Amino acid sequence: MSEENKNNIEESEKEVLENEQVNEENEQPATEQKPEQEQEKDELETVKEENAKLRDQLLRTIAEFDNYKKRTLKEKTELILNGGEKTITAILPVLDDFERALADTHTDDPNAIKEGMDLIFKKFNKTLESMGVKKIETEGKDFDVDYHEAIAMVPGMGDEMKGKVIDCVQTGYLLNDKVIRHAKVAVGQ
């Protein structure tokens, strides 16, 4: 072979080698881009899955809260409707005693009738006290607008009775230290 042919062959081989190197260089970025795209797709899928989980969790939480609201509303309604059940159950024995006293027509003794009514009254007061009801004391106390309601002013009682409760017209009551009915009183002026 001639020198020229040898040179042509060598040049062709060099070109082929250079083309292969260029192709390899071009292919490397292409292969590197492909994993980046796959990574982006994987990240996108992961974000979508996490979003779906969070959405499901949010919907479940909303449903639980809605059920909680319905349940508490139902409990409040039942409490309002049946709230007096305990009180009425406690008072029923006193009512039974009144019925027995009224049914007993054999006794004409006023002292026995008075004693029976006194026992029923004490039982009723004891029942109310067990439920947290207390009588507001008024005798000799200073007038207090938190517990008393003045319905009359009594003049001429002297300086020591000024601003004090003179007479209680209607008894007041506390339920667990909250006024449920003010005592109606006459106050010294």
CNS distance restraints for C-alpha pairs under 8 A (distance, minus, plus):
assign (resid   1 and name CA) (resid   5 and name CA) 6.35 0.50 0.50
assign (resid   1 and name CA) (resid   6 and name CA) 6.82 0.50 0.50
assign (resid   2 and name CA) (resid   6 and name CA) 6.31 0.50 0.50
assign (resid   3 and name CA) (resid   7 and name CA) 6.07 0.50 0.50
assign (resid   4 and name CA) (resid   8 and name CA) 6.06 0.50 0.50
assign (resid   5 and name CA) (resid   9 and name CA) 6.01 0.50 0.50
assign (resid   6 and name CA) (resid  10 and name CA) 6.08 0.50 0.50
assign (resid   7 and name CA) (resid  11 and name CA) 5.98 0.50 0.50
assign (resid   8 and name CA) (resid  12 and name CA) 5.97 0.50 0.50
assign (resid   9 and name CA) (resid  13 and name CA) 6.06 0.50 0.50
assign (resid  10 and name CA) (resid  14 and name CA) 6.08 0.50 0.50
assign (resid  11 and name CA) (resid  15 and name CA) 6.09 0.50 0.50
assign (resid  12 and name CA) (resid  16 and name CA) 6.08 0.50 0.50
assign (resid  13 and name CA) (resid  17 and name CA) 6.05 0.50 0.50
assign (resid  14 and name CA) (resid  18 and name CA) 5.96 0.50 0.50
assign (resid  15 and name CA) (resid  19 and name CA) 5.90 0.50 0.50
assign (resid  16 and name CA) (resid  20 and name CA) 6.03 0.50 0.50
assign (resid  17 and name CA) (resid  21 and name CA) 6.14 0.50 0.50
assign (resid  18 and name CA) (resid  22 and name CA) 6.08 0.50 0.50
assign (resid  19 and name CA) (resid  23 and name CA) 5.91 0.50 0.50
assign (resid  20 and name CA) (resid  24 and name CA) 5.93 0.50 0.50
assign (resid  21 and name CA) (resid  25 and name CA) 6.05 0.50 0.50
assign (resid  22 and name CA) (resid  26 and name CA) 5.97 0.50 0.50
assign (resid  23 and name CA) (resid  27 and name CA) 5.81 0.50 0.50
assign (resid  24 and name CA) (resid  28 and name CA) 6.09 0.50 0.50
assign (resid  25 and name CA) (resid  29 and name CA) 7.01 0.50 0.50
assign (resid  26 and name CA) (resid  30 and name CA) 6.59 0.50 0.50
assign (resid  27 and name CA) (resid  31 and name CA) 6.07 0.50 0.50
assign (resid  28 and name CA) (resid  32 and name CA) 6.02 0.50 0.50
assign (resid  29 and name CA) (resid  33 and name CA) 5.91 0.50 0.50
assign (resid  30 and name CA) (resid  34 and name CA) 6.27 0.50 0.50
assign (resid  31 and name CA) (resid  35 and name CA) 6.80 0.50 0.50
assign (resid  32 and name CA) (resid  36 and name CA) 6.53 0.50 0.50
assign (resid  33 and name CA) (resid  37 and name CA) 6.17 0.50 0.50
assign (resid  34 and name CA) (resid  38 and name CA) 6.21 0.50 0.50
assign (resid  35 and name CA) (resid  39 and name CA) 5.92 0.50 0.50
assign (resid  36 and name CA) (resid  40 and name CA) 6.11 0.50 0.50
assign (resid  37 and name CA) (resid  41 and name CA) 6.10 0.50 0.50
assign (resid  38 and name CA) (resid  42 and name CA) 6.02 0.50 0.50
assign (resid  39 and name CA) (resid  43 and name CA) 6.00 0.50 0.50
assign (resid  40 and name CA) (resid  44 and name CA) 5.96 0.50 0.50
assign (resid  41 and name CA) (resid  45 and name CA) 6.07 0.50 0.50
assign (resid  42 and name CA) (resid  46 and name CA) 6.06 0.50 0.50
assign (resid  43 and name CA) (resid  47 and name CA) 6.07 0.50 0.50
assign (resid  44 and name CA) (resid  48 and name CA) 6.09 0.50 0.50
assign (resid  45 and name CA) (resid  49 and name CA) 6.08 0.50 0.50
assign (resid  46 and name CA) (resid  50 and name CA) 6.10 0.50 0.50
assign (resid  47 and name CA) (resid  51 and name CA) 5.95 0.50 0.50
assign (resid  48 and name CA) (resid  52 and name CA) 6.11 0.50 0.50
assign (resid  49 and name CA) (resid  53 and name CA) 6.21 0.50 0.50
assign (resid  50 and name CA) (resid  54 and name CA) 6.11 0.50 0.50
assign (resid  51 and name CA) (resid  55 and name CA) 6.00 0.50 0.50
assign (resid  52 and name CA) (resid  56 and name CA) 6.08 0.50 0.50
assign (resid  53 and name CA) (resid  57 and name CA) 6.08 0.50 0.50
assign (resid  54 and name CA) (resid  58 and name CA) 6.01 0.50 0.50
assign (resid  55 and name CA) (resid  59 and name CA) 6.15 0.50 0.50
assign (resid  56 and name CA) (resid  60 and name CA) 6.16 0.50 0.50
assign (resid  57 and name CA) (resid  61 and name CA) 6.11 0.50 0.50
assign (resid  58 and name CA) (resid  62 and name CA) 6.12 0.50 0.50
assign (resid  59 and name CA) (resid  63 and name CA) 6.14 0.50 0.50
assign (resid  60 and name CA) (resid  64 and name CA) 6.07 0.50 0.50
assign (resid  61 and name CA) (resid  65 and name CA) 6.11 0.50 0.50
assign (resid  62 and name CA) (resid  66 and name CA) 6.11 0.50 0.50
assign (resid  63 and name CA) (resid  67 and name CA) 6.16 0.50 0.50
assign (resid  64 and name CA) (resid  68 and name CA) 6.10 0.50 0.50
assign (resid  65 and name CA) (resid  69 and name CA) 6.20 0.50 0.50
assign (resid  66 and name CA) (resid  70 and name CA) 6.30 0.50 0.50
assign (resid  67 and name CA) (resid  71 and name CA) 6.05 0.50 0.50
assign (resid  68 and name CA) (resid  72 and name CA) 6.11 0.50 0.50
assign (resid  69 and name CA) (resid  73 and name CA) 6.06 0.50 0.50
assign (resid  70 and name CA) (resid  74 and name CA) 6.14 0.50 0.50
assign (resid  71 and name CA) (resid  75 and name CA) 6.16 0.50 0.50
assign (resid  72 and name CA) (resid  76 and name CA) 6.08 0.50 0.50
assign (resid  73 and name CA) (resid  77 and name CA) 6.18 0.50 0.50
assign (resid  74 and name CA) (resid  78 and name CA) 6.19 0.50 0.50
assign (resid  75 and name CA) (resid  79 and name CA) 6.04 0.50 0.50
assign (resid  76 and name CA) (resid  80 and name CA) 6.15 0.50 0.50
assign (resid  77 and name CA) (resid  81 and name CA) 6.18 0.50 0.50
assign (resid  78 and name CA) (resid  82 and name CA) 5.78 0.50 0.50
assign (resid  78 and name CA) (resid  83 and name CA) 7.56 0.50 0.50
assign (resid  79 and name CA) (resid  83 and name CA) 4.81 0.50 0.50
assign (resid  80 and name CA) (resid  84 and name CA) 7.96 0.50 0.50
assign (resid  84 and name CA) (resid  88 and name CA) 6.07 0.50 0.50
assign (resid  85 and name CA) (resid  89 and name CA) 5.98 0.50 0.50
assign (resid  86 and name CA) (resid  90 and name CA) 6.23 0.50 0.50
assign (resid  87 and name CA) (resid  91 and name CA) 6.30 0.50 0.50
assign (resid  87 and name CA) (resid 131 and name CA) 7.48 0.50 0.50
assign (resid  88 and name CA) (resid  92 and name CA) 6.09 0.50 0.50
assign (resid  89 and name CA) (resid  93 and name CA) 7.81 0.50 0.50
assign (resid  90 and name CA) (resid 127 and name CA) 6.60 0.50 0.50
assign (resid  91 and name CA) (resid  95 and name CA) 6.54 0.50 0.50
assign (resid  91 and name CA) (resid 124 and name CA) 7.26 0.50 0.50
assign (resid  91 and name CA) (resid 127 and name CA) 6.97 0.50 0.50
assign (resid  92 and name CA) (resid  96 and name CA) 6.21 0.50 0.50
assign (resid  93 and name CA) (resid  97 and name CA) 6.34 0.50 0.50
assign (resid  94 and name CA) (resid  98 and name CA) 6.39 0.50 0.50
assign (resid  94 and name CA) (resid 120 and name CA) 6.51 0.50 0.50
assign (resid  94 and name CA) (resid 123 and name CA) 6.89 0.50 0.50
assign (resid  94 and name CA) (resid 124 and name CA) 6.06 0.50 0.50
assign (resid  95 and name CA) (resid  99 and name CA) 6.27 0.50 0.50
assign (resid  96 and name CA) (resid 100 and name CA) 6.25 0.50 0.50
assign (resid  97 and name CA) (resid 101 and name CA) 6.13 0.50 0.50
assign (resid  97 and name CA) (resid 120 and name CA) 6.60 0.50 0.50
assign (resid  98 and name CA) (resid 102 and name CA) 6.14 0.50 0.50
assign (resid  98 and name CA) (resid 120 and name CA) 7.18 0.50 0.50
assign (resid  99 and name CA) (resid 103 and name CA) 6.03 0.50 0.50
assign (resid 100 and name CA) (resid 104 and name CA) 6.16 0.50 0.50
assign (resid 101 and name CA) (resid 113 and name CA) 7.92 0.50 0.50
assign (resid 101 and name CA) (resid 116 and name CA) 7.20 0.50 0.50
assign (resid 101 and name CA) (resid 117 and name CA) 7.89 0.50 0.50
assign (resid 107 and name CA) (resid 112 and name CA) 7.50 0.50 0.50
assign (resid 107 and name CA) (resid 113 and name CA) 7.58 0.50 0.50
assign (resid 108 and name CA) (resid 113 and name CA) 7.92 0.50 0.50
assign (resid 109 and name CA) (resid 113 and name CA) 6.53 0.50 0.50
assign (resid 110 and name CA) (resid 114 and name CA) 6.03 0.50 0.50
assign (resid 111 and name CA) (resid 115 and name CA) 6.01 0.50 0.50
assign (resid 112 and name CA) (resid 116 and name CA) 6.09 0.50 0.50
assign (resid 113 and name CA) (resid 117 and name CA) 6.19 0.50 0.50
assign (resid 114 and name CA) (resid 118 and name CA) 6.04 0.50 0.50
assign (resid 115 and name CA) (resid 119 and name CA) 6.23 0.50 0.50
assign (resid 116 and name CA) (resid 120 and name CA) 6.30 0.50 0.50
assign (resid 117 and name CA) (resid 121 and name CA) 6.05 0.50 0.50
assign (resid 118 and name CA) (resid 122 and name CA) 6.20 0.50 0.50
assign (resid 119 and name CA) (resid 123 and name CA) 6.15 0.50 0.50
assign (resid 120 and name CA) (resid 124 and name CA) 6.10 0.50 0.50
assign (resid 121 and name CA) (resid 125 and name CA) 6.22 0.50 0.50
assign (resid 122 and name CA) (resid 126 and name CA) 6.09 0.50 0.50
assign (resid 123 and name CA) (resid 127 and name CA) 6.16 0.50 0.50
assign (resid 124 and name CA) (resid 128 and name CA) 6.29 0.50 0.50
assign (resid 125 and name CA) (resid 129 and name CA) 6.13 0.50 0.50
assign (resid 126 and name CA) (resid 130 and name CA) 6.21 0.50 0.50
assign (resid 127 and name CA) (resid 131 and name CA) 6.60 0.50 0.50
assign (resid 128 and name CA) (resid 132 and name CA) 6.58 0.50 0.50
assign (resid 128 and name CA) (resid 133 and name CA) 5.23 0.50 0.50
assign (resid 128 and name CA) (resid 134 and name CA) 7.55 0.50 0.50
assign (resid 129 and name CA) (resid 133 and name CA) 4.84 0.50 0.50
assign (resid 129 and name CA) (resid 134 and name CA) 5.97 0.50 0.50
assign (resid 132 and name CA) (resid 174 and name CA) 7.80 0.50 0.50
assign (resid 132 and name CA) (resid 175 and name CA) 5.36 0.50 0.50
assign (resid 132 and name CA) (resid 176 and name CA) 5.08 0.50 0.50
assign (resid 133 and name CA) (resid 173 and name CA) 6.57 0.50 0.50
assign (resid 133 and name CA) (resid 174 and name CA) 5.52 0.50 0.50
assign (resid 133 and name CA) (resid 175 and name CA) 4.52 0.50 0.50
assign (resid 133 and name CA) (resid 176 and name CA) 6.54 0.50 0.50
assign (resid 134 and name CA) (resid 173 and name CA) 5.55 0.50 0.50
assign (resid 134 and name CA) (resid 174 and name CA) 5.08 0.50 0.50
assign (resid 134 and name CA) (resid 175 and name CA) 6.46 0.50 0.50
assign (resid 134 and name CA) (resid 176 and name CA) 7.88 0.50 0.50
assign (resid 135 and name CA) (resid 171 and name CA) 7.06 0.50 0.50
assign (resid 135 and name CA) (resid 172 and name CA) 6.08 0.50 0.50
assign (resid 135 and name CA) (resid 173 and name CA) 4.63 0.50 0.50
assign (resid 135 and name CA) (resid 174 and name CA) 6.35 0.50 0.50
assign (resid 136 and name CA) (resid 147 and name CA) 7.28 0.50 0.50
assign (resid 136 and name CA) (resid 171 and name CA) 6.89 0.50 0.50
assign (resid 136 and name CA) (resid 172 and name CA) 5.21 0.50 0.50
assign (resid 136 and name CA) (resid 173 and name CA) 5.32 0.50 0.50
assign (resid 136 and name CA) (resid 174 and name CA) 6.66 0.50 0.50
assign (resid 136 and name CA) (resid 183 and name CA) 6.90 0.50 0.50
assign (resid 137 and name CA) (resid 141 and name CA) 7.60 0.50 0.50
assign (resid 138 and name CA) (resid 165 and name CA) 6.41 0.50 0.50
assign (resid 138 and name CA) (resid 167 and name CA) 7.93 0.50 0.50
assign (resid 138 and name CA) (resid 168 and name CA) 6.71 0.50 0.50
assign (resid 138 and name CA) (resid 183 and name CA) 7.68 0.50 0.50
assign (resid 138 and name CA) (resid 185 and name CA) 8.00 0.50 0.50
assign (resid 139 and name CA) (resid 165 and name CA) 6.53 0.50 0.50
assign (resid 139 and name CA) (resid 166 and name CA) 7.29 0.50 0.50
assign (resid 139 and name CA) (resid 167 and name CA) 7.28 0.50 0.50
assign (resid 139 and name CA) (resid 168 and name CA) 7.59 0.50 0.50
assign (resid 140 and name CA) (resid 164 and name CA) 6.47 0.50 0.50
assign (resid 140 and name CA) (resid 165 and name CA) 5.86 0.50 0.50
assign (resid 140 and name CA) (resid 166 and name CA) 6.97 0.50 0.50
assign (resid 141 and name CA) (resid 164 and name CA) 5.80 0.50 0.50
assign (resid 141 and name CA) (resid 165 and name CA) 5.73 0.50 0.50
assign (resid 142 and name CA) (resid 163 and name CA) 6.05 0.50 0.50
assign (resid 142 and name CA) (resid 164 and name CA) 4.31 0.50 0.50
assign (resid 142 and name CA) (resid 165 and name CA) 6.04 0.50 0.50
assign (resid 143 and name CA) (resid 148 and name CA) 6.53 0.50 0.50
assign (resid 143 and name CA) (resid 163 and name CA) 5.75 0.50 0.50
assign (resid 143 and name CA) (resid 164 and name CA) 5.24 0.50 0.50
assign (resid 143 and name CA) (resid 165 and name CA) 5.70 0.50 0.50
assign (resid 143 and name CA) (resid 187 and name CA) 6.98 0.50 0.50
assign (resid 144 and name CA) (resid 148 and name CA) 5.60 0.50 0.50
assign (resid 145 and name CA) (resid 149 and name CA) 6.36 0.50 0.50
assign (resid 146 and name CA) (resid 179 and name CA) 7.98 0.50 0.50
assign (resid 146 and name CA) (resid 182 and name CA) 7.88 0.50 0.50
assign (resid 147 and name CA) (resid 172 and name CA) 7.51 0.50 0.50
assign (resid 147 and name CA) (resid 179 and name CA) 6.80 0.50 0.50
assign (resid 147 and name CA) (resid 182 and name CA) 5.33 0.50 0.50
assign (resid 147 and name CA) (resid 183 and name CA) 6.42 0.50 0.50
assign (resid 148 and name CA) (resid 172 and name CA) 7.60 0.50 0.50
assign (resid 148 and name CA) (resid 182 and name CA) 5.16 0.50 0.50
assign (resid 148 and name CA) (resid 183 and name CA) 4.72 0.50 0.50
assign (resid 148 and name CA) (resid 184 and name CA) 6.00 0.50 0.50
assign (resid 148 and name CA) (resid 185 and name CA) 6.59 0.50 0.50
assign (resid 149 and name CA) (resid 182 and name CA) 5.93 0.50 0.50
assign (resid 149 and name CA) (resid 183 and name CA) 5.83 0.50 0.50
assign (resid 149 and name CA) (resid 184 and name CA) 4.79 0.50 0.50
assign (resid 149 and name CA) (resid 185 and name CA) 6.07 0.50 0.50
assign (resid 150 and name CA) (resid 184 and name CA) 5.90 0.50 0.50
assign (resid 150 and name CA) (resid 185 and name CA) 5.09 0.50 0.50
assign (resid 150 and name CA) (resid 186 and name CA) 5.77 0.50 0.50
assign (resid 150 and name CA) (resid 187 and name CA) 6.46 0.50 0.50
assign (resid 151 and name CA) (resid 184 and name CA) 6.21 0.50 0.50
assign (resid 151 and name CA) (resid 185 and name CA) 5.92 0.50 0.50
assign (resid 151 and name CA) (resid 186 and name CA) 5.89 0.50 0.50
assign (resid 152 and name CA) (resid 185 and name CA) 6.99 0.50 0.50
assign (resid 152 and name CA) (resid 186 and name CA) 4.63 0.50 0.50
assign (resid 152 and name CA) (resid 187 and name CA) 6.29 0.50 0.50
assign (resid 153 and name CA) (resid 186 and name CA) 5.73 0.50 0.50
assign (resid 153 and name CA) (resid 187 and name CA) 4.98 0.50 0.50
assign (resid 153 and name CA) (resid 188 and name CA) 5.83 0.50 0.50
assign (resid 153 and name CA) (resid 189 and name CA) 5.87 0.50 0.50
assign (resid 154 and name CA) (resid 166 and name CA) 7.84 0.50 0.50
assign (resid 154 and name CA) (resid 186 and name CA) 6.64 0.50 0.50
assign (resid 154 and name CA) (resid 187 and name CA) 5.90 0.50 0.50
assign (resid 154 and name CA) (resid 188 and name CA) 4.82 0.50 0.50
assign (resid 154 and name CA) (resid 189 and name CA) 5.52 0.50 0.50
assign (resid 155 and name CA) (resid 188 and name CA) 6.14 0.50 0.50
assign (resid 155 and name CA) (resid 189 and name CA) 4.73 0.50 0.50
assign (resid 156 and name CA) (resid 188 and name CA) 7.75 0.50 0.50
assign (resid 156 and name CA) (resid 189 and name CA) 6.81 0.50 0.50
assign (resid 157 and name CA) (resid 161 and name CA) 5.81 0.50 0.50
assign (resid 157 and name CA) (resid 162 and name CA) 6.99 0.50 0.50
assign (resid 157 and name CA) (resid 188 and name CA) 6.00 0.50 0.50
assign (resid 157 and name CA) (resid 189 and name CA) 6.81 0.50 0.50
assign (resid 158 and name CA) (resid 162 and name CA) 6.50 0.50 0.50
assign (resid 158 and name CA) (resid 189 and name CA) 7.93 0.50 0.50
assign (resid 161 and name CA) (resid 165 and name CA) 7.78 0.50 0.50
assign (resid 161 and name CA) (resid 166 and name CA) 7.61 0.50 0.50
assign (resid 161 and name CA) (resid 188 and name CA) 5.49 0.50 0.50
assign (resid 161 and name CA) (resid 189 and name CA) 7.47 0.50 0.50
assign (resid 162 and name CA) (resid 187 and name CA) 7.57 0.50 0.50
assign (resid 162 and name CA) (resid 188 and name CA) 4.74 0.50 0.50
assign (resid 162 and name CA) (resid 189 and name CA) 4.95 0.50 0.50
assign (resid 163 and name CA) (resid 187 and name CA) 6.08 0.50 0.50
assign (resid 163 and name CA) (resid 188 and name CA) 5.40 0.50 0.50
assign (resid 163 and name CA) (resid 189 and name CA) 6.28 0.50 0.50
assign (resid 164 and name CA) (resid 187 and name CA) 5.64 0.50 0.50
assign (resid 164 and name CA) (resid 188 and name CA) 5.58 0.50 0.50
assign (resid 165 and name CA) (resid 185 and name CA) 6.39 0.50 0.50
assign (resid 165 and name CA) (resid 186 and name CA) 5.95 0.50 0.50
assign (resid 165 and name CA) (resid 187 and name CA) 4.65 0.50 0.50
assign (resid 165 and name CA) (resid 188 and name CA) 6.44 0.50 0.50
assign (resid 166 and name CA) (resid 185 and name CA) 7.26 0.50 0.50
assign (resid 166 and name CA) (resid 186 and name CA) 5.47 0.50 0.50
assign (resid 166 and name CA) (resid 187 and name CA) 5.34 0.50 0.50
assign (resid 166 and name CA) (resid 188 and name CA) 6.02 0.50 0.50
assign (resid 167 and name CA) (resid 185 and name CA) 5.61 0.50 0.50
assign (resid 167 and name CA) (resid 186 and name CA) 5.11 0.50 0.50
assign (resid 167 and name CA) (resid 187 and name CA) 7.26 0.50 0.50
assign (resid 168 and name CA) (resid 183 and name CA) 6.96 0.50 0.50
assign (resid 168 and name CA) (resid 184 and name CA) 6.01 0.50 0.50
assign (resid 168 and name CA) (resid 185 and name CA) 4.40 0.50 0.50
assign (resid 168 and name CA) (resid 186 and name CA) 6.42 0.50 0.50
assign (resid 169 and name CA) (resid 183 and name CA) 7.62 0.50 0.50
assign (resid 169 and name CA) (resid 184 and name CA) 5.44 0.50 0.50
assign (resid 169 and name CA) (resid 185 and name CA) 5.49 0.50 0.50
assign (resid 169 and name CA) (resid 186 and name CA) 7.39 0.50 0.50
assign (resid 170 and name CA) (resid 183 and name CA) 5.65 0.50 0.50
assign (resid 170 and name CA) (resid 184 and name CA) 4.99 0.50 0.50
assign (resid 170 and name CA) (resid 185 and name CA) 7.08 0.50 0.50
assign (resid 171 and name CA) (resid 182 and name CA) 7.51 0.50 0.50
assign (resid 171 and name CA) (resid 183 and name CA) 4.84 0.50 0.50
assign (resid 171 and name CA) (resid 184 and name CA) 6.69 0.50 0.50
assign (resid 172 and name CA) (resid 179 and name CA) 7.78 0.50 0.50
assign (resid 172 and name CA) (resid 180 and name CA) 7.63 0.50 0.50
assign (resid 172 and name CA) (resid 181 and name CA) 4.96 0.50 0.50
assign (resid 172 and name CA) (resid 182 and name CA) 4.59 0.50 0.50
assign (resid 172 and name CA) (resid 183 and name CA) 3.73 0.50 0.50
assign (resid 172 and name CA) (resid 184 and name CA) 7.12 0.50 0.50
assign (resid 173 and name CA) (resid 179 and name CA) 6.10 0.50 0.50
assign (resid 173 and name CA) (resid 180 and name CA) 5.82 0.50 0.50
assign (resid 173 and name CA) (resid 181 and name CA) 5.26 0.50 0.50
assign (resid 173 and name CA) (resid 182 and name CA) 6.69 0.50 0.50
assign (resid 173 and name CA) (resid 183 and name CA) 7.32 0.50 0.50
assign (resid 174 and name CA) (resid 178 and name CA) 5.11 0.50 0.50
assign (resid 174 and name CA) (resid 179 and name CA) 4.40 0.50 0.50
assign (resid 174 and name CA) (resid 180 and name CA) 5.50 0.50 0.50
assign (resid 174 and name CA) (resid 181 and name CA) 7.06 0.50 0.50
assign (resid 175 and name CA) (resid 179 and name CA) 6.32 0.50 0.50
assign (resid 175 and name CA) (resid 180 and name CA) 6.24 0.50 0.50
